[in-house]
Amino acid sequence: MAEKAVTAPFDGAFIQNVPAADANTVEKALATAYGLYRDRSSWIPKHKRLEILRKTAEIIKERREDLALQAAREGGKPLPDSLVEIDRAADGVENCIEVIRAEGGNVIPMGVNAASVGRMAFTQFEPIGVVVAVSAFNHPFNLIVHQVAPAVATGCPVIVKPAEATPISCFNFVDILREAGLPEEWCQVVVPENREISTSLVTDARVAFFSFIGSGKVGWSLRSQLAPGARCALEHGGAAPVIYAKDADMAASLPLLAKGGLYHAGQVCVSVQRVFADATVAGDLADGLAELALKMKVGDPTLPDTEVGPIIKKSEADRIEEWIKEAVDGGAKLVCGGERLSDSLIQPTILLNPPPDVRVSQMEIFGPVICVYSYDNMDDALAQANSLPVAFQAAVFTQNLDTALYAYKHLDGTAIMVNDHTAFRVDWMPFAGARQSGHGVGGIPFTIHEMQTEKMMVMRSSAI
């Protein structure tokens, strides 16, 4: 069997090989998964699914340090943040249990008119069918949990394709599920040899639900090719805006904005990227962010004191460096950073007033860069914040309730944080991109809902 090498983004060191799936392997996975779904006698009962998930959460907690170190090594997220990711993953599995235990369908009113007399009706939930999950590199363990654990909870056979850069965490989670009692065929991992095979997996008529986390270009293209009847959830990126009023508490907000923009080297779909600050404070804000950025330790993500790790690929680091240079050449003030420390490391960067037409102002940079723009009129800032075809999470910093409510009302986005950074998330809240940033709603309870159908029984009886 062919294999693909997994290497560390920090230094390119070889980690291990993983099996590469050819067209026959993918076809076998689809046939197996679809066969399980069509054979209702093979469905795993709810109490057994809950038992598997409970054991899964226990194992994750027991192996927390090892799982975090592996995720940090293959994905580049610093170890302290990777430990948080593993904790979130265990909590996410437990959230699946909570949701499934609490769901029981609905009673539909009958006997309320002549036509419905002598009838009763209720609904229950059933698995939607085969789930295909295509994941991203930036949270290599927890994103798999978000896509796979709800499928296990709902009783859907699932085929998961991890990011090619970070497949080991996916294999680790699936191994844990199997150790916890999930039959092997109910969750299959494939790393296709090429994009054509990946596309054939996603667009196959046997797929009922497609879960995708990654680039908008790829996600929207795949959505257009789905088989009739297939549902999907797409989670793409944004270029998260922040409105920063002149009365904002700078001492409290600086650490939040720095963390929200530079966490995981900015490789987060809702990272703080564009901060629109009142002109009276914009310079001080940029200087304050630069002071914090320069103190951050950049380097090996497996070390406990590293705060900013590597960019996932050299080509992506090249792109980020190019975008920074374009902004500076266009007139932006380089307040700090911009220096390439290695093939994969870029110094945290703060830019003041990049031109509106350069790429850091127009597109998601997915790198350790925060742009500060000064404004004289908040409505102009809001218009600029809303001017892109992407919209996800946004934020406003102010001590004035009316300002917060005004910004909340006028900012495009699906979640608006007040006095917190744009990357805030807990895994049971709705998490969704608007416009080109996504389709459907993520977050574990919402994913569970999407992976089920609500099936109604209507019973007629003279005894009712």
C-alpha positions as CSV (number, residue, x, y, z in Angstrom):
1,M,0.0,0.0,0.0
2,A,1.2,3.5,-0.8
3,E,2.1,5.8,2.0
4,K,2.3,9.5,2.7
5,A,4.9,11.1,4.9
6,V,3.9,13.4,7.7
7,T,6.5,16.0,8.7
8,A,6.8,18.7,11.4
9,P,6.1,22.2,10.1
10,F,8.6,23.7,12.6
11,D,11.7,22.0,11.1
12,G,10.6,19.6,8.5
13,A,11.5,16.6,10.6
14,F,9.9,13.3,9.5
15,I,7.3,12.1,12.0
16,Q,5.7,9.0,10.4
17,N,4.1,7.6,7.3
18,V,0.3,7.1,7.0
19,P,-1.5,4.9,4.5
20,A,-2.6,6.5,1.2
21,A,-6.0,5.5,-0.1
22,D,-6.4,4.6,-3.8
23,A,-9.8,4.6,-5.6
24,N,-10.5,1.0,-4.7
25,T,-9.9,1.7,-1.0
26,V,-12.3,4.7,-1.1
27,E,-14.9,2.6,-2.9
28,K,-14.6,-0.1,-0.3
29,A,-15.0,2.4,2.5
30,L,-18.2,3.9,0.9
31,A,-19.7,0.5,0.2
32,T,-19.0,-0.6,3.8
33,A,-20.5,2.6,5.3
34,Y,-23.5,2.5,3.0
35,G,-24.1,-1.1,3.7
36,L,-24.2,-0.4,7.5
37,Y,-26.7,2.4,7.1
38,R,-29.0,0.3,4.8
39,D,-29.0,-2.6,7.3
40,R,-31.1,-1.3,10.2
41,S,-30.4,-4.5,12.1
42,S,-26.7,-3.4,12.3
43,W,-27.4,0.0,13.8
44,I,-25.7,0.6,17.1
45,P,-28.3,1.2,19.8
46,K,-28.3,4.6,21.5
47,H,-27.2,3.3,25.0
48,K,-24.2,1.6,23.4
49,R,-23.3,4.7,21.5
50,L,-23.4,6.7,24.7
51,E,-21.2,4.0,26.4
52,I,-18.6,4.3,23.7
53,L,-18.5,8.1,23.9
54,R,-18.2,8.0,27.7
55,K,-15.2,5.7,27.4
56,T,-13.8,7.8,24.6
57,A,-13.8,10.9,26.8
58,E,-12.1,9.0,29.6
59,I,-9.3,7.8,27.4
60,I,-8.7,11.3,26.0
61,K,-8.3,12.7,29.5
62,E,-6.0,9.9,30.5
63,R,-3.7,10.5,27.4
64,R,-4.0,14.3,27.4
65,E,-0.3,15.1,27.5
66,D,0.7,12.6,24.8
67,L,-2.1,13.6,22.5
68,A,-1.3,17.3,22.9
69,L,2.4,16.8,22.2
70,Q,1.5,14.9,19.0
71,A,-0.9,17.5,17.9
72,A,1.6,20.3,18.5
73,R,4.3,18.5,16.6
74,E,2.3,17.7,13.5
75,G,0.2,20.9,13.4
76,G,2.5,23.5,14.9
77,K,0.1,24.9,17.5
78,P,2.2,25.6,20.7
79,L,1.9,22.9,23.4
80,P,0.0,25.1,26.0
81,D,-2.7,25.7,23.4
82,S,-2.7,22.1,22.2
83,L,-3.3,21.0,25.8
84,V,-6.3,23.3,25.8
85,E,-7.4,21.7,22.5
86,I,-7.3,18.2,24.0
87,D,-9.3,19.4,27.0
88,R,-11.9,20.9,24.7
89,A,-12.0,17.6,22.7
90,A,-12.8,15.6,25.8
91,D,-15.5,18.1,26.8
92,G,-16.9,18.0,23.2
93,V,-17.3,14.3,23.4
94,E,-19.2,14.7,26.7
95,N,-21.3,17.4,25.1
96,C,-22.4,14.8,22.5
97,I,-23.6,12.6,25.3
98,E,-25.5,15.4,26.9
99,V,-27.3,16.3,23.7
100,I,-28.3,12.8,22.8
101,R,-29.5,12.1,26.3
102,A,-31.7,15.2,26.2
103,E,-33.2,14.7,22.7
104,G,-36.5,12.9,22.5
105,G,-38.3,14.2,19.5
106,N,-41.6,16.2,19.6
107,V,-45.3,15.7,20.1
108,I,-47.3,17.2,17.2
109,P,-50.7,18.5,18.2
110,M,-53.7,16.5,17.0
111,G,-57.4,16.6,17.8
112,V,-57.4,20.3,17.3
113,N,-59.7,20.3,14.3
114,A,-62.1,17.9,12.6
115,A,-59.5,16.4,10.3
116,S,-57.1,15.5,13.2
117,V,-59.6,14.0,15.6
118,G,-58.8,10.5,16.7
119,R,-55.1,10.8,15.9
120,M,-51.9,11.3,17.8
121,A,-48.5,12.1,16.3
122,F,-44.9,12.3,17.5
123,T,-41.4,12.5,16.1
124,Q,-38.2,10.7,16.8
125,F,-34.7,11.2,15.4
126,E,-32.9,8.8,13.0
127,P,-29.3,9.0,11.6
128,I,-29.3,10.8,8.2
129,G,-27.0,8.3,6.6
130,V,-23.3,8.1,5.6
131,V,-21.3,11.1,6.7
132,V,-18.1,12.2,4.9
133,A,-16.0,14.6,7.0
134,V,-13.2,16.5,5.4
135,S,-11.1,18.4,8.0
136,A,-8.5,21.1,8.4
137,F,-5.0,21.2,9.9
138,N,-5.3,24.0,12.5
139,H,-7.0,22.1,15.3
140,P,-6.0,18.6,14.2
141,F,-7.7,16.7,17.1
142,N,-10.6,18.9,18.2
143,L,-11.9,19.5,14.6
144,I,-12.1,15.7,14.1
145,V,-14.0,15.5,17.3
146,H,-16.5,18.1,16.1
147,Q,-17.1,16.2,12.8
148,V,-16.8,12.6,13.9
149,A,-18.2,12.4,17.5
150,P,-21.6,13.8,16.4
151,A,-21.8,11.1,13.7
152,V,-21.0,8.4,16.3
153,A,-23.6,10.0,18.7
154,T,-26.3,10.0,16.0
155,G,-25.5,6.5,14.7
156,C,-24.2,7.6,11.3
157,P,-21.4,5.6,9.6
158,V,-18.6,8.1,9.0
159,I,-15.7,8.3,6.7
160,V,-13.2,11.0,7.7
161,K,-10.5,12.6,5.6
162,P,-8.1,14.5,7.8
163,A,-5.8,17.3,6.5
164,E,-2.8,15.8,4.7
165,A,-0.5,17.8,7.0
166,T,-2.1,16.5,10.2
167,P,-3.5,13.0,9.9
168,I,-1.9,11.5,12.9
169,S,-4.3,13.2,15.4
170,C,-7.2,11.9,13.4
171,F,-5.9,8.4,13.5
172,N,-5.3,8.7,17.2
173,F,-8.9,9.8,17.8
174,V,-10.4,7.0,15.7
175,D,-8.2,4.5,17.4
176,I,-9.5,5.7,20.8
177,L,-13.1,5.3,19.5
178,R,-12.4,1.7,18.5
179,E,-10.7,1.0,21.8
180,A,-13.8,2.4,23.5
181,G,-15.9,-0.2,21.7
182,L,-16.9,1.4,18.3
183,P,-16.8,-1.3,15.6
184,E,-14.0,-0.5,13.2
185,E,-16.2,-0.2,10.1
186,W,-18.4,2.5,11.7
187,C,-15.6,5.1,11.5
188,Q,-13.1,4.8,8.6
189,V,-10.1,7.1,7.9
190,V,-8.9,7.7,4.4
191,V,-6.1,9.9,3.1
192,P,-6.7,9.8,-0.6
193,E,-3.7,9.7,-3.0
194,N,-4.9,12.7,-4.9
195,R,-7.6,15.3,-5.2
196,E,-9.6,13.4,-7.8
197,I,-10.1,10.5,-5.4
198,S,-11.1,12.9,-2.6
199,T,-13.7,14.5,-4.9
200,S,-15.1,11.2,-5.9
201,L,-15.5,10.3,-2.2
202,V,-17.4,13.5,-1.4
203,T,-19.6,13.6,-4.4
204,D,-20.7,9.9,-4.3
205,A,-24.4,9.4,-4.3
206,R,-24.2,7.2,-1.2
207,V,-23.1,10.3,0.9
208,A,-26.0,11.8,2.9
209,F,-24.1,14.5,4.8
210,F,-20.8,16.3,3.9
211,S,-18.9,18.1,6.6
212,F,-16.1,20.4,5.4
213,I,-13.7,22.6,7.3
214,G,-11.2,24.4,5.0
215,S,-10.8,26.9,2.3
216,G,-13.8,28.6,0.7
217,K,-12.6,27.9,-2.8
218,V,-12.5,24.1,-2.2
219,G,-15.6,23.9,-0.1
220,W,-17.9,25.8,-2.4
221,S,-16.6,23.9,-5.4
222,L,-17.3,20.6,-3.6
223,R,-20.8,21.7,-2.6
224,S,-21.7,22.4,-6.2
225,Q,-20.8,18.8,-7.1
226,L,-22.7,17.0,-4.3
227,A,-25.2,14.3,-5.3
228,P,-28.8,15.4,-5.2
229,G,-30.2,15.2,-1.7
230,A,-26.9,15.4,0.1
231,R,-26.8,17.9,2.9
232,C,-23.7,19.8,3.9
233,A,-22.0,22.1,6.4
234,L,-19.1,24.3,5.2
235,E,-16.9,26.2,7.6
236,H,-14.5,28.6,5.9
237,G,-12.5,31.6,7.0
238,G,-13.1,35.3,7.4
239,A,-11.0,38.4,8.0
240,A,-12.4,39.1,11.4
241,P,-13.1,42.8,12.1
242,V,-13.0,44.6,15.4
243,I,-14.5,48.0,16.1
244,Y,-12.4,49.8,18.8
245,A,-14.1,52.8,20.3
246,K,-12.1,55.7,21.9
247,D,-13.5,54.8,25.4
248,A,-12.3,51.2,25.3
249,D,-10.3,49.9,28.2
250,M,-6.9,49.6,26.6
251,A,-5.2,47.8,29.4
252,A,-7.9,45.1,29.4
253,S,-8.2,44.8,25.7
254,L,-4.6,44.6,24.5
255,P,-3.9,41.1,25.8
256,L,-7.2,39.9,24.4
257,L,-6.6,41.3,20.9
258,A,-3.0,40.1,20.8
259,K,-4.0,36.6,21.8
260,G,-6.9,36.6,19.4
261,G,-4.8,37.7,16.5
262,L,-1.5,35.9,17.1
263,Y,-2.7,32.6,18.7
264,H,-1.6,29.6,16.6
265,A,0.3,32.1,14.4
266,G,-3.0,33.5,13.3
267,Q,-4.0,30.2,11.6
268,V,-7.5,30.3,13.0
269,C,-10.6,31.1,10.9
270,V,-11.8,33.8,13.2
271,S,-8.5,35.3,14.2
272,V,-8.4,39.1,14.9
273,Q,-7.2,40.5,11.6
274,R,-8.7,44.0,11.0
275,V,-9.0,46.4,14.0
276,F,-10.8,49.6,13.2
277,A,-9.8,52.0,16.0
278,D,-10.8,55.6,16.7
279,A,-8.2,57.9,15.4
280,T,-7.5,59.3,18.9
281,V,-6.3,55.9,20.1
282,A,-5.3,53.9,17.0
283,G,-1.6,54.7,17.3
284,D,-1.4,53.8,21.0
285,L,-3.3,50.6,20.3
286,A,-0.9,49.6,17.6
287,D,2.1,50.4,19.8
288,G,0.6,48.4,22.7
289,L,-0.1,45.4,20.5
290,A,3.5,45.6,19.2
291,E,4.9,45.7,22.7
292,L,3.0,42.5,23.5
293,A,3.9,40.9,20.2
294,L,7.6,41.5,20.6
295,K,7.5,39.7,24.0
296,M,6.0,36.5,22.5
297,K,8.4,33.6,22.2
298,V,8.4,32.3,18.7
299,G,9.7,28.8,18.0
300,D,9.4,25.1,18.6
301,P,5.7,24.3,19.3
302,T,6.5,21.3,21.4
303,L,8.2,23.5,24.1
304,P,6.0,24.6,27.0
305,D,7.0,28.3,26.8
306,T,6.5,28.8,23.1
307,E,3.7,31.2,22.3
308,V,3.8,31.4,18.5
309,G,4.7,28.4,16.4
310,P,5.3,27.8,12.7
311,I,3.2,28.4,9.6
312,I,1.9,25.0,8.4
313,K,3.7,25.1,5.0
314,K,6.7,27.0,3.6
315,S,4.6,28.1,0.7
316,E,2.1,29.7,3.1
317,A,4.9,31.5,5.0
318,D,6.1,32.8,1.6
319,R,2.6,34.1,0.8
320,I,2.3,35.8,4.2
321,E,5.7,37.5,3.9
322,E,4.7,38.7,0.4
323,W,1.4,40.2,1.7
324,I,3.2,42.0,4.5
325,K,5.7,43.5,2.0
326,E,2.9,44.5,-0.3
327,A,1.1,46.4,2.5
328,V,4.3,48.2,3.7
329,D,5.2,49.1,0.1
330,G,1.7,50.5,-0.3
331,G,2.1,52.8,2.7
332,A,1.3,50.8,5.8
333,K,3.5,51.5,8.9
334,L,5.3,48.4,10.0
335,V,4.9,48.8,13.8
336,C,6.7,45.6,14.5
337,G,7.5,42.2,13.0
338,G,7.5,41.2,9.4
339,E,10.7,39.3,9.8
340,R,11.1,35.8,8.5
341,L,12.8,33.9,11.3
342,S,13.0,30.6,9.3
343,D,11.3,28.7,6.5
344,S,8.2,28.3,8.7
345,L,8.5,31.1,11.4
346,I,7.3,34.6,10.9
347,Q,7.7,37.2,13.6
348,P,4.3,38.5,14.9
349,T,3.5,41.5,12.9
350,I,1.5,44.7,13.6
351,L,0.6,47.0,10.7
352,L,-0.9,50.5,11.0
353,N,-3.2,51.8,8.3
354,P,-2.6,49.4,5.4
355,P,-4.2,50.6,2.2
356,P,-7.7,49.3,1.7
357,D,-6.9,47.6,-1.6
358,V,-3.9,45.4,-0.5
359,R,-4.5,41.8,0.2
360,V,-4.1,42.0,4.0
361,S,-7.1,44.4,3.9
362,Q,-9.1,42.3,1.5
363,M,-8.5,38.6,2.3
364,E,-7.9,36.3,5.2
365,I,-4.2,36.3,5.8
366,F,-4.2,33.2,8.1
367,G,-0.9,34.3,9.6
368,P,0.5,36.2,12.7
369,V,-0.6,39.6,11.4
370,I,-2.9,42.2,13.0
371,C,-3.9,45.3,11.0
372,V,-5.0,48.5,12.8
373,Y,-6.9,51.1,10.8
374,S,-7.7,54.5,12.2
375,Y,-11.2,56.0,11.7
376,D,-12.8,59.4,12.4
377,N,-16.4,58.2,11.9
378,M,-17.6,54.8,13.3
379,D,-20.1,54.4,10.5
380,D,-17.3,54.6,8.0
381,A,-15.4,51.9,10.0
382,L,-18.5,49.7,10.1
383,A,-18.9,50.0,6.3
384,Q,-15.3,49.1,5.8
385,A,-15.6,46.2,8.3
386,N,-18.6,44.9,6.3
387,S,-17.1,45.5,2.8
388,L,-15.7,42.0,2.2
389,P,-17.5,39.0,0.8
390,V,-16.7,37.0,4.0
391,A,-18.3,37.4,7.4
392,F,-17.9,35.2,10.5
393,Q,-17.3,36.4,14.0
394,A,-16.6,40.1,14.9
395,A,-16.1,42.2,18.0
396,V,-16.5,45.7,19.5
397,F,-14.6,47.1,22.4
398,T,-16.2,49.9,24.3
399,Q,-17.4,50.9,27.8
400,N,-20.6,52.4,26.4
401,L,-23.7,50.2,26.2
402,D,-25.2,52.2,23.3
403,T,-22.0,51.9,21.3
404,A,-21.9,48.2,21.9
405,L,-25.5,47.7,20.8
406,Y,-25.0,50.0,17.8
407,A,-22.0,48.0,16.6
408,Y,-23.8,44.7,17.3
409,K,-26.7,45.9,15.2
410,H,-24.6,47.2,12.3
411,L,-21.7,44.7,12.1
412,D,-22.1,41.8,9.6
413,G,-21.4,38.4,11.2
414,T,-23.0,35.5,13.0
415,A,-21.5,36.3,16.4
416,I,-20.5,39.7,17.8
417,M,-18.3,39.7,20.9
418,V,-18.4,42.7,23.2
419,N,-15.0,43.4,24.9
420,D,-13.6,40.1,23.8
421,H,-11.6,39.0,20.8
422,T,-13.2,37.5,17.7
423,A,-11.7,34.0,18.2
424,F,-13.7,33.3,21.4
425,R,-15.6,30.0,21.2
426,V,-17.1,27.3,23.3
427,D,-18.0,24.2,21.5
428,W,-21.7,24.1,22.3
429,M,-22.5,27.5,20.8
430,P,-23.5,28.0,17.2
431,F,-20.5,28.6,15.0
432,A,-21.2,29.6,11.4
433,G,-19.9,31.7,8.6
434,A,-22.1,34.0,6.7
435,R,-21.9,34.8,3.0
436,Q,-18.8,33.1,1.5
437,S,-17.5,32.2,5.0
438,G,-19.7,29.1,5.3
439,H,-22.9,27.2,5.0
440,G,-24.9,25.6,7.8
441,V,-24.2,25.8,11.5
442,G,-21.4,24.2,13.4
443,G,-21.1,23.6,17.1
444,I,-21.7,20.2,18.5
445,P,-25.5,20.4,19.3
446,F,-26.1,21.9,15.9
447,T,-24.0,19.4,14.0
448,I,-25.9,16.6,15.8
449,H,-29.2,18.1,14.6
450,E,-27.9,18.3,11.0
451,M,-26.8,14.7,11.1
452,Q,-30.3,13.4,11.9
453,T,-33.7,13.3,10.2
454,E,-36.9,13.9,12.3
455,K,-39.3,11.0,11.5
456,M,-43.0,11.3,12.4
457,M,-45.5,8.7,13.3
458,V,-49.2,9.5,12.9
459,M,-51.5,7.0,14.6
460,R,-55.3,6.9,14.1
461,S,-57.4,5.1,16.7
462,S,-61.0,5.2,17.8
463,A,-59.7,4.9,21.4
464,I,-58.0,8.3,21.3
